[in-house]
Amino acid sequence: MFEAMNGLLREKAIEAACSADKKSRSITRIELLLGNEYRILKDGRLEKQPLRRPFLNYTAFILRALAEESNTEPTFFSDSGWSEFQKAVNVRHRLTHPKKNTDMNISDAELTSLHEAVRWYYNANITAIGNKAFWTGPTPEHIPPLR
């Protein structure tokens, strides 16, 4: 779910970064958002490779890029939900790559952490795309925050 949503947010961040009203553009940010990296071959040619970034780092990058490129302050990282999001991702990693049988157990605290992670991610999305002066169409005032 998060990977798919990150893909949609990445597209919006590219749209914002490349918008006509920009006085300057960050080519590095745009290239990272486009999802490619390049390797220089021995003969000096460039070879495009798929971008492989750690999920947490790239999620933070996408949200920050979307907020900043659409002239919104990314204040959501100071919310405790970011910490809960990181904990939930660690649980996901433990479940998908168990080293012992007990790695498959999920505690009530971890379920609470997951709920907070989803709440944070949803609200971070709404905040990141929340500049009504920049975007046209539905705005966060029509989309209530998740509690």
Secondary structure, 3 states (H helix, E strand, C coil): CHHHHHHHHHHHHHHHHCCCCCCCCCHHHHHHHHCEEEEECCCCCEEEEECCCCHHHHHHHHHHHHHHHCCCCCHHHHCHHHHHHHHHHHHHHHHHCCCCHHHHCCCHHHHHHHHHHHHHHHHHHHHHCCCCCCCCCCCHHHCCCCC
